[in-house]
Amino acid sequence: MKATAAIKSRDAEASWNDADELKWAVRQWAARIGVKTRQIHVRSMKTKWASISTSGRLTLNTDLMSIPRELSEYVIVHELVHLLAPNHGKVFKSFLSAYLPDWEERAEELKKQTNNNFHSER
């Protein structure tokens, strides 16, 4: 998932407090979805919000801590669903809809907050 430079949250209270809290959210979502993450890393990334390997190594952009939780949760769920469906086809979208019924609205809001520079992989 592509990202722009640092994004500032409209509602700072709704963002994650630190990397540990963000990792906690990943573990909660992984359990809910029924997938395993082998490693979770949070680091600065210039061109992506996050990435995940087929072995479950998830890397999250530190900028996720400065946007509303509902938007960073969309990024987390998007990446975790790749462990169930590797491409962005119908199966992938079905899983996204099952776990985040409003994923399309969240993707649009994320795009708006990044000045339309975010390229959603729908």
DSSP file (Angstrom, degrees, kcal/mol; ACC not computed):
  #  RESIDUE AA STRUCTURE BP1 BP2  ACC     N-H-->O    O-->H-N    N-H-->O    O-->H-N    TCO  KAPPA ALPHA  PHI   PSI    X-CA   Y-CA   Z-CA
    1    1 A M              0   0    0      0, 0.0    48,-2.7     0, 0.0    49,-0.6   0.000 360.0 360.0 360.0 130.5    0.0    0.0    0.0
    2    2 A K  B     -A   48   0A   0    117,-0.7    46,-0.3    46,-0.3     2,-0.3  -0.440 360.0-174.4 -80.2 151.9    1.4    3.3   -1.0
    3    3 A A        -     0   0    0     44,-1.0     2,-0.1    -2,-0.1     3,-0.1  -0.952  17.0-136.8-139.9 160.4    1.8    6.3    1.4
    4    4 A T        -     0   0    0      1,-0.3     3,-0.1    -2,-0.3    44,-0.1  -0.317  51.1 -64.1 -97.3-170.1    2.8    9.9    1.2
    5    5 A A  S    S-     0   0    0      1,-0.2    -1,-0.3    -2,-0.1    41,-0.0   0.028  92.9 -33.5 -63.5-175.4    5.1   11.6    3.7
    6    6 A A        -     0   0    0     -3,-0.1     2,-0.4     1,-0.1    -1,-0.2  -0.086  63.5-151.9 -49.5 135.6    3.9   12.0    7.3
    7    7 A I        -     0   0    0     56,-0.2     2,-0.5    -3,-0.1    -1,-0.1  -0.910   5.6-140.1-111.1 136.7    0.2   12.5    7.7
    8    8 A K        -     0   0    0     -2,-0.4    59,-0.1   105,-0.2     2,-0.1  -0.832  21.3-120.6 -99.5 135.8   -1.3   14.4   10.6
    9    9 A S        -     0   0    0     57,-0.7     3,-0.4    -2,-0.5    58,-0.1  -0.431   2.9-144.5 -72.4 142.9   -4.5   13.1   12.2
   10   10 A R  S    S+     0   0    0      1,-0.3     2,-0.4    -2,-0.1    -1,-0.1   0.790 102.7  34.4 -72.5 -28.9   -7.6   15.2   12.3
   11   11 A D  S >  S-     0   0    0      1,-0.1     3,-2.1     2,-0.0    -1,-0.3  -0.811  71.5-173.5-129.8  89.4   -8.3   13.7   15.7
   12   12 A A  G >  S+     0   0    0     -2,-0.4     3,-1.4    -3,-0.4    -1,-0.1   0.782  82.8  62.8 -57.4 -30.2   -5.0   13.1   17.5
   13   13 A E  G 3  S+     0   0    0      1,-0.3    -1,-0.3    -4,-0.0     4,-0.1   0.723  97.8  57.9 -68.4 -19.7   -6.9   11.3   20.4
   14   14 A A  G <  S+     0   0    0     -3,-2.1    55,-2.4     2,-0.1    -1,-0.3   0.413  91.7  89.3 -91.3   2.3   -8.0    8.6   17.9
   15   15 A S  S <  S-     0   0    0     -3,-1.4    50,-0.1    53,-0.2     2,-0.1  -0.489  89.5 -85.8 -95.3 169.3   -4.5    7.6   16.9
   16   16 A W        -     0   0    0     51,-0.4    -1,-0.1    48,-0.4     3,-0.1  -0.439  27.0-142.4 -73.0 146.0   -2.2    5.0   18.4
   17   17 A N  S    S-     0   0    0      1,-0.2     2,-0.3    -2,-0.1    -1,-0.1   0.841  72.8 -18.2 -78.1 -35.1   -0.1    6.1   21.3
   18   18 A D  S  > S-     0   0    0      1,-0.1     4,-1.7     0, 0.0     3,-0.3  -0.949  73.9 -85.1-161.0 177.5    3.0    4.1   20.4
   19   19 A A  H  > S+     0   0    0     -2,-0.3     4,-2.6     1,-0.2     5,-0.2   0.834 120.9  58.6 -63.6 -34.4    4.4    1.2   18.4
   20   20 A D  H  > S+     0   0    0      1,-0.2     4,-2.2     2,-0.2    -1,-0.2   0.896 105.6  48.9 -63.9 -39.0    3.4   -1.3   21.1
   21   21 A E  H  > S+     0   0    0     -3,-0.3     4,-2.0     2,-0.2    -1,-0.2   0.897 111.2  50.2 -66.0 -40.0   -0.2   -0.3   20.9
   22   22 A L  H  X S+     0   0    0     -4,-1.7     4,-1.8     2,-0.2    -2,-0.2   0.910 111.0  48.9 -63.8 -42.9   -0.1   -0.6   17.1
   23   23 A K  H  X S+     0   0    0     -4,-2.6     4,-2.4     1,-0.2    -2,-0.2   0.872 107.2  55.9 -64.7 -37.1    1.5   -4.1   17.4
   24   24 A W  H  X S+     0   0    0     -4,-2.2     4,-2.3     1,-0.2    -1,-0.2   0.920 105.8  51.4 -59.8 -43.6   -1.2   -5.1   19.9
   25   25 A A  H  X S+     0   0    0     -4,-2.0     4,-2.6     1,-0.2     5,-0.2   0.891 108.0  52.3 -61.7 -39.6   -3.9   -4.1   17.3
   26   26 A V  H  X S+     0   0    0     -4,-1.8     4,-2.9     1,-0.2    -1,-0.2   0.941 109.8  48.4 -61.1 -46.9   -2.1   -6.3   14.7
   27   27 A R  H  X S+     0   0    0     -4,-2.4     4,-2.1     1,-0.2    -2,-0.2   0.892 112.0  49.7 -62.2 -39.6   -2.2   -9.3   17.1
   28   28 A Q  H  X S+     0   0    0     -4,-2.3     4,-2.1     2,-0.2    -1,-0.2   0.934 114.3  43.9 -64.1 -46.6   -5.9   -8.7   17.9
   29   29 A W  H  X S+     0   0    0     -4,-2.6     4,-2.7     2,-0.2     5,-0.3   0.892 111.1  54.3 -66.9 -39.5   -6.8   -8.6   14.2
   30   30 A A  H  X>S+     0   0    0     -4,-2.9     5,-2.2    -5,-0.2     4,-2.1   0.917 110.1  47.4 -60.7 -42.9   -4.6  -11.6   13.3
   31   31 A A  H  <5S+     0   0    0     -4,-2.1    -1,-0.2    -5,-0.2    -2,-0.2   0.910 112.8  49.2 -63.9 -41.9   -6.4  -13.6   16.0
   32   32 A R  H  <5S+     0   0    0     -4,-2.1    -2,-0.2     1,-0.2    -1,-0.2   0.895 116.4  41.4 -64.5 -40.8   -9.8  -12.5   14.8
   33   33 A I  H  <5S-     0   0    0     -4,-2.7    -1,-0.2    -5,-0.1    -2,-0.2   0.744 111.3-120.9 -80.0 -25.1   -9.0  -13.3   11.1
   34   34 A G  T  <5 +     0   0    0     -4,-2.1     2,-0.3     1,-0.3    -3,-0.2   0.804  68.8 122.0  88.3  32.0   -7.2  -16.5   12.0
   35   35 A V      < -     0   0    0     -5,-2.2     2,-0.4    -6,-0.2    -1,-0.3  -0.815  53.7-129.8-120.4 164.0   -3.8  -15.8   10.6
   36   36 A K        -     0   0    0     -2,-0.3     2,-0.5    44,-0.1    -9,-0.0  -0.947   7.3-155.6-117.9 134.4   -0.3  -15.7   12.2
   37   37 A T        -     0   0    0     -2,-0.4    20,-0.2     1,-0.1    19,-0.2  -0.931   1.4-164.1-103.3 127.8    2.2  -13.0   11.9
   38   38 A R  S    S+     0   0    0     18,-1.0     2,-0.3    -2,-0.5    19,-0.2   0.883  75.7   5.4 -77.1 -39.7    5.7  -14.3   12.5
   39   39 A Q  E     -b   57   0B   0     17,-1.1    19,-2.9     2,-0.0     2,-0.4  -0.992  60.4-156.5-144.5 147.5    7.2  -10.8   13.1
   40   40 A I  E     -b   58   0B   0     -2,-0.3     2,-0.4    17,-0.2    19,-0.2  -0.986  17.2-179.1-127.7 120.8    5.8   -7.3   13.4
   41   41 A H  E     -b   59   0B   0     17,-2.9    19,-3.3    -2,-0.4     2,-0.5  -0.929  13.9-160.6-119.3 143.2    8.1   -4.4   12.7
   42   42 A V  E     +b   60   0B   0     -2,-0.4     2,-0.3    17,-0.2    19,-0.2  -0.985  32.7 139.1-122.8 119.0    7.3   -0.7   12.8
   43   43 A R  E     -b   61   0B   0     17,-2.6    19,-1.3    -2,-0.5     2,-0.3  -0.965  57.3 -79.3-152.3 165.3    9.6    1.6   10.9
   44   44 A S        -     0   0    0     -2,-0.3     2,-0.4    17,-0.2    17,-0.1  -0.517  45.5-173.9 -68.9 132.4    9.7    4.6    8.7
   45   45 A M        -     0   0    0     -2,-0.3    18,-0.1     3,-0.1    16,-0.0  -0.999  17.3-157.4-132.1 132.7    8.7    3.7    5.1
   46   46 A K  S    S+     0   0    0     -2,-0.4    -1,-0.1     1,-0.1   -43,-0.1   0.817  87.8  19.4 -80.9 -30.9    8.9    6.2    2.2
   47   47 A T  S    S+     0   0    0    -45,-0.1   -44,-1.0     1,-0.1     2,-0.3   0.484 114.7  53.3-123.1  -3.0    6.5    4.7   -0.2
   48   48 A K  B     -A    2   0A   0    -46,-0.3   -46,-0.3     1,-0.1    -3,-0.1  -0.946  54.7-146.7-136.4 154.6    4.2    2.3    1.6
   49   49 A W  S    S-     0   0    0    -48,-2.7    12,-3.0     1,-0.3     2,-0.3   0.834  85.7 -28.8 -79.0 -37.5    1.9    2.1    4.5
   50   50 A A  E     -C   60   0B   0    -49,-0.6    -1,-0.3    10,-0.2     2,-0.3  -0.982  53.3-154.8-167.9 165.8    2.8   -1.5    5.2
   51   51 A S  E     -C   59   0B   0      8,-2.1     8,-2.9    -2,-0.3     2,-0.4  -0.983   5.8-161.5-150.5 155.6    3.9   -4.7    3.6
   52   52 A I  E     -C   58   0B   0     -2,-0.3     6,-0.2     6,-0.2     2,-0.2  -1.000  11.4-141.1-140.2 138.4    3.6   -8.4    4.5
   53   53 A S    >   -     0   0    0      4,-1.7     3,-1.8    -2,-0.4    -2,-0.0  -0.517  32.1-108.9 -90.5 164.4    5.6  -11.4    3.3
   54   54 A T  T 3  S+     0   0    0      1,-0.3    -1,-0.1    -2,-0.2     0, 0.0   0.731 120.2  59.6 -64.9 -20.5    4.0  -14.8    2.6
   55   55 A S  T 3  S-     0   0    0      2,-0.1    -1,-0.3   -18,-0.0   -17,-0.2   0.500 124.8-101.3 -85.8  -3.5    5.7  -16.1    5.8
   56   56 A G    <   +     0   0    0     -3,-1.8   -17,-1.1     1,-0.3   -18,-1.0   0.664  68.8 149.7  95.9  17.9    3.9  -13.5    7.9
   57   57 A R  E     -b   39   0B   0    -19,-0.2    -4,-1.7   -20,-0.2     2,-0.5  -0.771  28.7-165.1 -85.2 110.7    6.5  -10.8    8.4
   58   58 A L  E     -bC  40  52B   0    -19,-2.9   -17,-2.9    -2,-0.8     2,-0.5  -0.846  10.2-169.8-103.4 128.9    4.5   -7.6    8.7
   59   59 A T  E     -bC  41  51B   0     -8,-2.9    -8,-2.1    -2,-0.5     2,-0.4  -0.980   7.8-165.3-118.2 126.0    6.2   -4.2    8.4
   60   60 A L  E     -bC  42  50B   0    -19,-3.3   -17,-2.6    -2,-0.5     2,-0.3  -0.887  21.9-118.0-113.2 140.8    4.2   -1.1    9.3
   61   61 A N  E >   -b   43   0B   0    -12,-3.0     3,-2.1    -2,-0.4   -17,-0.2  -0.557  19.0-131.0 -73.9 135.4    5.0    2.5    8.5
   62   62 A T  G >  S+     0   0    0    -19,-1.3     3,-1.9     1,-0.3     4,-0.2   0.762 103.1  74.9 -58.4 -24.5    5.5    4.7   11.6
   63   63 A D  G >  S+     0   0    0      1,-0.3     3,-1.9   -20,-0.2    -1,-0.3   0.704  76.7  76.9 -62.5 -18.5    3.1    7.2   10.0
   64   64 A L  G X  S+     0   0    0     -3,-2.1     3,-0.8     1,-0.3   -48,-0.4   0.742  85.8  62.6 -63.3 -21.0    0.2    4.8   10.9
   65   65 A M  G <  S+     0   0    0     -3,-1.9    -1,-0.3    -4,-0.2    -2,-0.2   0.560 100.6  52.7 -80.1  -7.0    0.5    6.1   14.5
   66   66 A S  G <  S+     0   0    0     -3,-1.9   -57,-0.7    -4,-0.2    -1,-0.2   0.264  98.4  71.4-113.7  11.8   -0.4    9.6   13.3
   67   67 A I  S <  S-     0   0    0     -3,-0.8   -51,-0.4    -4,-0.2   -58,-0.1  -0.836  99.3 -73.6-119.2 162.5   -3.6    8.9   11.5
   68   68 A P    >>  -     0   0    0      0, 0.0     4,-2.0     0, 0.0     3,-1.1  -0.199  42.1-120.7 -55.6 144.1   -7.0    7.9   13.0
   69   69 A R  H 3> S+     0   0    0    -55,-2.4     4,-3.1     1,-0.3     5,-0.2   0.866 110.4  60.7 -54.5 -41.0   -7.2    4.3   14.3
   70   70 A E  H 3> S+     0   0    0      1,-0.2     4,-1.1     2,-0.2    -1,-0.3   0.831 108.0  45.3 -61.2 -29.6  -10.0    3.3   11.9
   71   71 A L  H <> S+     0   0    0     -3,-1.1     4,-1.6     2,-0.2    -1,-0.2   0.885 113.7  46.8 -80.0 -39.9   -7.7    4.1    9.0
   72   72 A S  H  X S+     0   0    0     -4,-2.0     4,-2.5     1,-0.2    -2,-0.2   0.850 108.8  57.0 -70.2 -31.4   -4.7    2.4   10.3
   73   73 A E  H  X S+     0   0    0     -4,-3.1     4,-3.0    -5,-0.2     5,-0.3   0.887 103.1  54.6 -63.2 -37.7   -6.9   -0.6   11.1
   74   74 A Y  H  X S+     0   0    0     -4,-1.1     4,-2.7    -5,-0.2    -2,-0.2   0.935 109.1  47.5 -58.8 -45.7   -7.9   -0.7    7.5
   75   75 A V  H  X S+     0   0    0     -4,-1.6     4,-2.4     2,-0.2    -2,-0.2   0.925 113.1  48.9 -61.7 -44.7   -4.2   -0.9    6.5
   76   76 A I  H  X S+     0   0    0     -4,-2.5     4,-2.6     2,-0.2    -2,-0.2   0.951 114.2  44.1 -60.0 -51.2   -3.6   -3.7    9.1
   77   77 A V  H  X S+     0   0    0     -4,-3.0     4,-2.6     1,-0.2    -1,-0.2   0.906 110.8  55.7 -63.5 -41.7   -6.6   -5.8    8.0
   78   78 A H  H  X S+     0   0    0     -4,-2.7     4,-0.8    -5,-0.3    -1,-0.2   0.937 111.8  43.2 -54.2 -49.4   -5.7   -5.2    4.3
   79   79 A E  H >< S+     0   0    0     -4,-2.4     3,-0.8     1,-0.2     4,-0.4   0.920 113.4  50.2 -66.7 -43.7   -2.2   -6.6    4.9
   80   80 A L  H >< S+     0   0    0     -4,-2.6     3,-1.7     1,-0.3     4,-0.3   0.864 103.4  59.9 -64.2 -35.4   -3.4   -9.5    7.1
   81   81 A V  H >X S+     0   0    0     -4,-2.6     4,-2.5     1,-0.3     3,-1.7   0.779  90.1  71.7 -64.3 -24.7   -6.0  -10.6    4.5
   82   82 A H  T << S+     0   0    0     -4,-0.8    -1,-0.3    -3,-0.8    -2,-0.2   0.756  87.8  63.3 -61.8 -21.6   -3.1  -11.0    2.1
   83   83 A L  T <4 S+     0   0    0     -3,-1.7    -1,-0.3    -4,-0.4    -2,-0.2   0.709 111.4  37.0 -73.1 -18.8   -2.2  -14.1    4.1
   84   84 A L  T <4 S+     0   0    0     -3,-1.7    -2,-0.2    -4,-0.3    -1,-0.2   0.768 135.7  16.9 -96.5 -36.0   -5.6  -15.6    3.0
   85   85 A A     <  -     0   0    0     -4,-2.5    -1,-0.3     1,-0.1    -2,-0.1  -0.919  66.3-159.3-142.8 109.9   -5.7  -14.2   -0.5
   86   86 A P  S    S+     0   0    0      0, 0.0     2,-0.1     0, 0.0    -4,-0.1   0.750  72.8  47.6 -68.9 -25.5   -2.4  -13.0   -2.1
   87   87 A N  S    S-     0   0    0      1,-0.0     5,-0.1    -5,-0.0    -2,-0.1  -0.444  89.7-106.1-107.9-175.0   -3.9  -10.8   -4.8
   88   88 A H  S    S+     0   0    0     -2,-0.1    -6,-0.0     4,-0.1    -1,-0.0  -0.087  73.9 125.2-102.6  33.9   -6.6   -8.1   -4.9
   89   89 A G  S  > S-     0   0    0      3,-0.0     4,-2.3     1,-0.0     5,-0.2   0.113  81.2 -72.0 -79.1-164.6   -9.3  -10.2   -6.6
   90   90 A K  H  > S+     0   0    0      1,-0.2     4,-2.3     2,-0.2     5,-0.2   0.869 130.5  52.5 -61.4 -40.5  -12.8  -11.1   -5.6
   91   91 A V  H  > S+     0   0    0      2,-0.2     4,-2.4     1,-0.2    -1,-0.2   0.928 109.5  49.7 -63.7 -44.2  -11.8  -13.5   -2.8
   92   92 A F  H  > S+     0   0    0      1,-0.2     4,-2.5     2,-0.2    -2,-0.2   0.940 112.7  46.7 -57.7 -49.3   -9.5  -10.8   -1.3
   93   93 A K  H  X S+     0   0    0     -4,-2.3     4,-2.5     1,-0.2    -1,-0.2   0.842 109.5  54.8 -64.9 -34.0  -12.4   -8.2   -1.4
   94   94 A S  H  X S+     0   0    0     -4,-2.3     4,-2.0     2,-0.2    -1,-0.2   0.921 109.3  46.9 -64.9 -43.7  -14.8  -10.7    0.1
   95   95 A F  H  X S+     0   0    0     -4,-2.4     4,-2.2     2,-0.2     5,-0.3   0.928 111.8  51.0 -62.9 -44.7  -12.5  -11.3    3.0
   96   96 A L  H  X S+     0   0    0     -4,-2.5     4,-3.3     1,-0.2    -2,-0.2   0.929 110.9  48.8 -57.3 -45.1  -12.0   -7.6    3.5
   97   97 A S  H  < S+     0   0    0     -4,-2.5    -1,-0.2     1,-0.2    -2,-0.2   0.853 109.3  52.9 -64.4 -34.9  -15.8   -7.1    3.4
   98   98 A A  H  < S+     0   0    0     -4,-2.0    -1,-0.2     1,-0.2    -2,-0.2   0.898 120.7  30.8 -67.8 -39.8  -16.3   -9.9    6.0
   99   99 A Y  H  < S+     0   0    0     -4,-2.2    -2,-0.2     1,-0.3    -3,-0.2   0.798 136.9  22.1 -91.4 -31.0  -13.8   -8.4    8.5
  100  100 A L    ><  -     0   0    0     -4,-3.3     3,-2.2    -5,-0.3    -1,-0.3  -0.725  64.5-176.6-136.3  84.7  -14.3   -4.7    7.7
  101  101 A P  T 3  S+     0   0    0      0, 0.0     3,-0.3     0, 0.0    -1,-0.1   0.775  87.3  48.7 -55.4 -27.1  -17.7   -4.1    6.1
  102  102 A D  T 3> S+     0   0    0      1,-0.2     4,-2.2     2,-0.1     3,-0.4   0.052  72.9 122.8 -99.7  25.8  -16.8   -0.4    5.6
  103  103 A W  H <> S+     0   0    0     -3,-2.2     4,-2.5     1,-0.2    -1,-0.2   0.833  70.5  55.5 -59.5 -33.7  -13.4   -1.0    4.1
  104  104 A E  H  > S+     0   0    0     -3,-0.3     4,-2.1     2,-0.2    -1,-0.2   0.900 108.4  47.4 -67.7 -38.5  -14.2    1.0    1.0
  105  105 A E  H  > S+     0   0    0     -3,-0.4     4,-2.6     2,-0.2    -2,-0.2   0.907 112.7  49.9 -66.5 -40.8  -15.2    4.1    3.0
  106  106 A R  H  X S+     0   0    0     -4,-2.2     4,-2.5     2,-0.2    -2,-0.2   0.905 109.8  50.7 -63.8 -40.6  -12.0    3.8    5.1
  107  107 A A  H  X S+     0   0    0     -4,-2.5     4,-2.1    -5,-0.2    -1,-0.2   0.911 111.4  48.4 -62.8 -41.7   -9.9    3.5    1.9
  108  108 A E  H  X S+     0   0    0     -4,-2.1     4,-2.4     2,-0.2    -2,-0.2   0.913 111.5  49.3 -64.0 -43.3  -11.5    6.6    0.5
  109  109 A E  H  X S+     0   0    0     -4,-2.6     4,-2.5     2,-0.2    -2,-0.2   0.898 110.3  50.8 -64.3 -40.1  -11.0    8.5    3.7
  110  110 A L  H  X S+     0   0    0     -4,-2.5     4,-0.9     1,-0.2    -1,-0.2   0.907 109.8  50.9 -62.5 -40.9   -7.3    7.5    3.8
  111  111 A K  H  <>S+     0   0    0     -4,-2.1     5,-2.9     1,-0.2     3,-0.4   0.909 110.4  49.3 -62.2 -42.8   -7.0    8.6    0.2
  112  112 A K  H ><5S+     0   0    0     -4,-2.4     3,-1.6     1,-0.2    -2,-0.2   0.913 108.7  52.4 -62.9 -43.2   -8.6   12.0    1.1
  113  113 A Q  H 3<5S+     0   0    0     -4,-2.5    -1,-0.2     1,-0.3  -105,-0.2   0.685 108.4  51.8 -69.5 -16.4   -6.2   12.5    4.1
  114  114 A T  T ><5S-     0   0    0     -4,-0.9     3,-1.9    -3,-0.4    -1,-0.3   0.070 120.1-107.0-106.8  24.2   -3.3   11.8    1.9
  115  115 A N  T < 5 -     0   0    0     -3,-1.6    -3,-0.2     1,-0.3    -2,-0.1   0.847  69.4 -63.9  56.5  38.5   -4.3   14.4   -0.7
  116  116 A N  T 3 <S+     0   0    0     -5,-2.9    -1,-0.3    -8,-0.1    -4,-0.1   0.619 114.6 112.8  62.8  14.7   -5.3   11.7   -3.2
  117  117 A N    <   +     0   0    0     -3,-1.9     2,-0.4    -6,-0.4    -2,-0.1   0.545  48.8  98.7 -89.7  -8.6   -1.7   10.5   -3.4
  118  118 A F        -     0   0    0     -7,-0.4     2,-0.9    -8,-0.1  -115,-0.1  -0.653  65.8-150.0 -80.3 130.6   -2.6    7.2   -1.8
  119  119 A H        -     0   0    0     -2,-0.4  -117,-0.7     2,-0.0     2,-0.1  -0.832  10.9-152.6-106.1  97.2   -3.1    4.5   -4.3
  120  120 A S        -     0   0    0     -2,-0.9     2,-1.1  -119,-0.1   -13,-0.0  -0.444  10.9-137.5 -67.9 138.2   -5.6    2.0   -2.9
  121  121 A E              0   0    0      1,-0.2    -1,-0.1    -2,-0.1    -2,-0.0  -0.504 360.0 360.0 -96.8  65.2   -5.1   -1.5   -4.2
  122  122 A R              0   0    0     -2,-1.1    -1,-0.2   -18,-0.0   -29,-0.1   0.422 360.0 360.0 -94.8 360.0   -8.8   -2.3   -4.7
